[in-house]
Amino acid sequence: MAATNATQAEFRELAYRANDGVEVVLFWHRPTNALTVAVSDDRSGAYFELAAEPDQALDVFKHPYAYAAFSDVPYTEALLASWAKTAALS
């Protein structure tokens, strides 16, 4: 249990939004100072994450599909993470 709490403490949710089955979350990883935008789509089952530079983080958060289209993220083929499926059921 302590490992789970330590892992959760390493990540901080900076922004969250949800609309029509799509959830977008901006995370900050404390030890590395990295920013990540996570997207889960309950409709299609897609899940993907994008690294975000500090000066672009809010733009990536607001337009993750545009950034995914211009990156190597295969978001149309990505499966929803098992933790997101579990959370959606509860």
Order of alpha helices (4+ residues) and beta strands (2+ residues): alpha-beta-beta-beta-beta-alpha-alpha-alpha
